[in-house]
């Protein structure tokens, strides 16, 4: 009943916006927020192609649309796109967020590739992406490509690709500055300056800062038992600098520098000044070249990304324990492609090199223990793609890629051990040896345009992913238990079959439908071995990262966009996904999971929203339903939350804004009805979050 009332209220508000504000419309259609068939995108093919020419499911979000959404972080704007599974348990205070799609678990980011201007942001250690360091104000658009994209991007592109395209200066001078304030005494500021000193040289500097007093995230039961509970607070800052020069012959050279630093409290303090905290110090340098050599269009990018992850862990049970986690995660790469037009064929070929590494230590201050985890992964790849336009109605894209990955210098061991680390001593592997894997990833897609307003497409593609270093070379605590390093873990594969249709049944109503069926082989998954371990605060289950022989993922996605009248746009999305283990050859150390469903995958996700642009007060309103999902691999009642599934919940988000000359004043409310929802440890979400923003813009053309 509560879900029904929430949907009813949303529809009522949209109805009132329609009739009570209609006399104030100014003829604006509002910013398009999903598919514009004439728009040029680069992610799906690594070439500049119109959406209308790409036989696969693509969504685009423009900067104009992003500015109207009731979202604070970049990942949050994606939750109104079909089938996107967003995990940001504590809102703006979250130290980690994940975005997945197509029936893949929200426990890990590594199966969905996230790019920024074509540069991969997924870390080789764990596959995670630090969404907090991405400034929404610097974004020109976001391109989302659904389905396995390993044929041109390799590992991590199992379920799809999210490419965040940042703004390149076009005016002589631009200034965008803002101040914002919200619930939990959350305050922030942003200043973005960009421009062109001549027709050839351009620059952009984006800076931001935010802090929050936070709130107590732990459930009442834990607060009563633990006297050291405090608020989980936050402080972060970042800067991005971009410079470039355009030379003769449409050649462009560009350099980008990034820095980000944060500190987030995790809600417990015994003796340390800030208590338990996580800290990310991130640096990045990127060099890009794009130009023409004869009839070839060349793109080349070199990058170096480093994150120093620091975590303070202190707790008092029978005695006091304090240890610090220091982990340096580095990723380097060189990505190259060349495109050549030959008649009806657009040929693209490329070669990529990537090197990732982790150098981690758990340093115990209250004892002598030091726990090390080390490892490196080197990958090289070749790919070839042909975009063939047979007729105005028929278009084919075929591609194939070869990847070769080598894992080396892997180790997990303890020096000067004491009773603090006895529980993990037997899992040491000082030398994990050298492992090598290779894979061929093909893709074939076909599009048929029935008429100007209707198209059909079909696609078969294969995804490939070697394991991340986190799973190969680290044993330690994870959600709900203890994990064991798996240096012999094999790569996983996902073959995706997909079909879709886009059509316009009536004027100003766009409808998109997709259905897919994916078969996974050697799927990497944490499974229980049926044993428990005492890590100093009670017994917890032991998990092993293992290869599942066969899994299947079935899904349907639907979206509509309707321009009800000038200025008022309605959007609705629905996604159904079912992810199941069909065959798992359990051994003596694991439990048979054949027939079980994936954890952290909601079967149903739906959202309904509207945006009204007028001369008085603009408004956007979105309601999102997230269905129930299994908590653990065995699909049984979980000890912590007392249920086998996380319960379904519905949230409503609202944003109001007004433009006055060069100023914009906005008010946003996330989770309007203050709905309770919880993470895997039964920690509570932030509830209703209210924020206001004052923004100033100036542009000199």
PyMOL commands that set and color helices and strands:
alter all, ss='L'
color gray80, all
select helices_A, chain A and resi 2-20+22-24+51-53+63-66+74-80+91-93+131-133+136-138+150-153+220-225+419-427+469-473
alter helices_A, ss='H'
color red, helices_A
select strands_A, chain A and resi 40-41+49-50+58-62+85-87+98-100+112-116+119-120+139-146+160-166+173-182+186-196+201-215+232-247+251-265+277-293+296-316+320-342+345-364+370-389+394-415+435-451+454-465+476-478+481-484+492-503+509-534+539-565+568-583+604-612+618-626+629-630+645-646+649-660+663-670+689-700
alter strands_A, ss='S'
color yellow, strands_A
deselect
rebuild
show_as cartoon
